[in-house]
Amino acid sequence: MGLSFVNVFLHKTSGWDTEEAIKKICHCMLNNGYRIAKDGDKADMCLYISDPGSDWLTVSSDMYEYFSDDIIPNFSKPLSAELKTKALMIACIDSDGLLLNLTDVSDSKEAWAKSGHLYGVKLPKRFNSAEWACIMKDTDAFKTSLRRSHVFAEEAIDDIEPLLGMSPGQGAFLYDMIAENNSVQVIKFSFMDEQTHNDPPVLEIVQPSLMPSKFGSEHNTVCAYNKGGASVGLAVAFWGDYVQNGDVTFKDVTFEYDFGATGERKTIHLQLELRELKDGRSIYYAEAPDFKLPEKANERISRQRLMDEKNKRSFLVRFTPEGNERKALDICVILIPLSNYAGQCSWCVWHRFGSKEAYFEAMKSYSHVSGIALNPKDFD
């Protein structure tokens, strides 16, 4: 993995006052739904502001650890408008490429540039060196530095910094290295409105397995996440004709949850019972009536933090199937929030493909990656 970061730089104008600029930056955040966090509050977002004495003020945020399309309209442009100055974004994408955006809301101008390879990211408009003349005198040298080949994309910043009037190392500012830089001011923010979800719980499967359940193995899991409000009570059901016929049974069935950074997790052991549905079919069923389903994570936090929060709030059912292995494709696992049966989710290995035939066809290409080839003749 290469280096990825995003920074925004505000161009200093005549009569620039850094402290006044910081006040305006905070005011901009207030207008965008944040408030300065009080002592003891959990910070939903942090700004890292550095003034190394160059032509630019560095403003970095842990909301934008990686480049995303919303950083220009939601961060660069509001800052440019609030401080009535040019905002320059420099994003490094996995050490493969640099993406630069120059925005000046006051005159409705915007310029783009890149260096290296930006896989999956396209410039909204072509590079025009004349559009960069407002912040540098030697645009030819700028064009040359962008086109020069580098082992790591961030190396191009060393060439670009003096052309922009930046201090050495300013363009590749990394906020998680601030322990080594006492000149960085950290401002913590919380969301203005605390999110409360009165919605019922609604579950979704997370990273569904593409492989059939393995008989005699405890490593069969189905993971889910609640994208609704918090509630109490969770059930699991195993559904399929194999239940009615007694072809497959399950042992060592558990709920696992509260996934910590160390990999530790809490476990609830379940005892399945045979239940008959209204239509006469049967299921294996178990409940954990005291299981607490956490509400969905706040989707306004940074992408990386959102991924971490979703992982912490996810849960799974683990099981070991025994019996007729030809029925592996028929195993359907259903997770049900007891306070909202309509919010249930389910996993069956072939359902997302529409049919067993379509599943085997799709798995042909997957076998080249996994090295695992499935034979349709091994299954009913």
N, C-alpha and C positions, 0 to 999 in steps of 0.2 A: 504494500500500500504506500502511495506517495503522500505528499503534503497537500492538505486542503485548508483554505481559510478565505474569509471575506472581510475586507475593511473598507470603510468610507472615510474620505478625507475632505475637509472643508477648507476652501481657499481663503486665506486671510486677505482682507481688504484694508484700505487706508483707515487708520483710526481703530484698528482691531483691538478688542479687549477680550482676552481669553475667559476671564471670569464671567463677563457679560454674555459671552458666547455660550458658556456652559449653562447659564440660567435659561437662555433661549432654547437650548437643546432639551432641557428638562421640561420647559413649557410645551415644546413640540410633543414630547412623550405623554404629557397630561392630555393634550388634545386627541391623542390616539388611544385613549382608554386606559392609561396607566396612572399610578400614583406612586410617589416616593415611599418605599417600604419603611415601616416603623421598626424600631428595635424589637427583635424577636420574631418579626414577620418572616415568612418564607418568601424569598425573592422569586418572582416569576420570570424576571428578566434583569440582566445587569448590563450597564454601559461601562466601557473602559475608555477613558478619554486621556490622551497623551499630547502634550505640547513640547516637542523636542527643539523648539526655536527655529523651525523652518518656515516655509511659505504655507504650510498646511497644518491643520489640527486633525489629529487622528481620532476617529470615533468608531469603536468596535463594539459588537453586541453578541452575547451568547445565544440570541435568537437566531443568528445567522452564522452557524458553524460551517455551513457549506453553501455554495451558491444556489439560489432558487429564484424563480421568476418574480417573486413578490418583493424582493429586496429593493428594487428600483422604485416602484410606486409607493411602497409602505415605509421606506426608510430614507433612501437617498433624496427623493423629490421633496418629502416633507421637511427634511433638514435644510435643503437648498432654499425652499420657500420661506421657512422661519427665519433663517439667518441672511436671506437675500444675497446669497453667494453661490459659487460653483461647488458642486459636490462630485467628487471623483470616487468611483468604486473600483477596487482592484480585487479580483477573485482568482485564487489559484485552485485548479481542479486536479487533484490527485497527482500533482507534479508533472502532469502531461501538458497543461496549457494554462495561459493567463487570459482572463477576460477583463477588459477595462470599459467603463462607462463614464462619460462626462455629462453631467446634467446641470442646466442653469434654468430654473423655473422662471426667473424674471424676464428672460428673453425667449423662452420656449425653445431653447436649443438643446440638442442631445447628440452626442458623438460616441461611436463604438470603435474598439480596437481589440486585437487578439494577438497572442504569440503562442506558438506550439500547436498542439492538437486538442480540440475541444470536442470530445466524443459525445454525441447526442445533444450538443448545445450549438445553436446557430445564432449568428449576429442578426438582429432585426434590420440592420442597414449596413451597407458596405463601408469599409474604412475610407475616410477622407482626411488626409493629413492636414488640409487647410482648416478643418474644424477644430484642430488641436492647437492652432497657432495662438489662441487666446491665453494659453497657460505655459507655452514654451516657445523659445525663439528658433531653435533648430529642429524643425519638423522632419527634415531629411534624416538627421541622426536618429530621431524617434522611429521613423519607418525602418531604418536599417537595424536598429536594436530589436524591433519586433520580429523581423525576418531571420535574425541570426539563430543558428541552431544551438540548443542547449541540452545537456544531459537531463537536467531538472528544470522545469519551466520557471520556477521561482528565481533561478539565476538571472533571468532577463531583467528582474527588478533592479539589480545592481546597475545595469546600464541606463535604466529609465529614471531612477531617482534623481541624479544630478540634472537631467533635462527638465524635470518637473520642479526643481527647487526643493526637493525633500532631503532630509537628513539621512545619512547611511543607515540602512536597516529599517527605516520607517515604513516603507512600502510593504514589508513582509511582517508587520506587527502581529504577534501571537499573544492574545490576551491571557492564555493559560500559562504564560511564562512571566507574568507580572511580578512574581516574587523576586525576580532579579532586577526589577525596575521600579524604584520608589517614586518616580515622577508620574506614575499612572494614577489617575483619579477614578475610583470605582463608585458608581452610583447604582443602588439597588432599587428596583421597582416592583410593585405588585399590581395586579389587575384592579382597575377601579371598581368593577362589579364582581363580587365573588360568585362563581358559578354554582348554582344549586339545581339539581335535576329531580323534578317530581315525576318524570316520565317512568313508565314501567320498564323493567329490565328487558333487554333484547340481546340475545346471544348471537355471536358469529364464530365460525370455525377459524382458527388461526393456523396457517401453514399446514394445510391438510396433507396427509401422507399419500403418495402416489403408489405405494406398494400394498398388496393384500396383507391382511393380518397374518402373522406368523404363529402357527400353532405350537404350544409348549413353551412359548417365549413370553417373558414378562415385559418385554420392550415395546408392546403395542400401546400406543397412547393416542388420544384425541384431545387437542388443546382448543380452548375457547376463550373469548373475551366479551365482556358485557359492554355494549355500546349505548346503554340506556342508564336509568337511574339505579341507585343502590336498592338492594332488597335482601331478604333472608330466606334461605331454603333453596336447595338444588336437588334434582333427581337425575338419574341416568336410566335409560332403557336400552336393551338390546333387542332389535326387532328383525324378523325374517322367518321364512318357512321352517328353517332349521330348529326354531324354538318349538313349534308345534309338533315336529317329528322327533325331537330329542336328538338331533344329529350333532349339535354343538352345545357345549356347556362352557361356563367361564369361572375361573377361580382367581384369587388374589386381586380382586377389584378394589381400587382405591381412588379417592379424589386427592390430588396434590395441588397445593396453592401456596401463595405468599413466597414467590421466588425471589430470594435475596441475591445480592451481588456475589456472594460466596458460593452460590449454587445450592445452599440449604433450602429446604422447603418443608411445609407442614403436610401431614397426611391424615386422611380419614378413611378407615377401613369400612367397606360396604358388604352387606350380606344380601345377595340377590334373592328375589322370590319370584315365583311364577305367577303371572297375573293374566286374566282373560279380558280381552277388550270387548266392546259392545258388538263388534262384528263377528265375534267368535274366535278370532285369532289370539295368539298368546305372545307375551313378551316376558323377558327377564327384567326385573325392576328393583330399584333401591333408592332410598331417599337419605339426604343429609339435611334434616329440617333446620338445623342451627347454622348451616353454612352461610357466611356473609358474602354476598356478591357486591364487590366495590363498584361505585359508579364509574362511568367512563372518564378517561383522562381529559384534562383541559386541552383542547386541540389548538389553543392559541400559543402554547409554549413552543420552544424550538423543536425542530424535527428530530434531533437526536434525543432530547429529553422526552419527547412524546413517545418515541420508540421504547425508551427505558421504562417509562410509566406504564405503557401497555403491557410490556413484559412482566412487570411487577404485579399487575392486576389480572393477568391471565391465570388460568387454572386448567387442569387436565384430568382426565380419567385414564387410569392404567388398568390393563386387564390381560389375562392369559387365557386364550381359547384352547379348548380340548375337544377332540372328537373327529368328525369327518372333515379332513382338510380340503376336500373338493368343494366345500361350502364356503371357503374363505371369501369369495367375492360377494357373498350374500350378507355378510355381517354389516349391519347398520347400527350405529351408535347414536343415540339421541340424548342431548343434554337439555334439561327442562327447568327453568326458574319456577319455583312453586307458586310465586305470586302472580305469574303471568304465563300461562301455558302457551299462549300464542307467540311468546318470545323465544321459543325453543329453537335449537339448531341441530343439524345432524350431519353425520359423515358416513358415506359408503364409498368405497374406493372408486367405483365406476360412475357414480351418479352425475358428476360434473361433466362427463363426456357424453351423456345421453343414453348410452347403451354399452353392454359388455363388449360388443364387436368394435365400437368406436374406441373404447378404452384400450383394447389390445393393439389396435392400429396406431394409436398415439404413443403407446409404450415401445413400439418398434424403434422409433428415433431416440427415445430416452435410454434405451438399452445400450446405445453407443457411448453414452456418458457414464451411466452407472455400472456397466459391465454385467448387469443382471437381465437375462432374457426370460420372458414368461411364455409358457406354452399353454395356449387355450385348452388343449386336451387334458390338462391337469385339473381343470375346474368344471363344475356344472354350469 
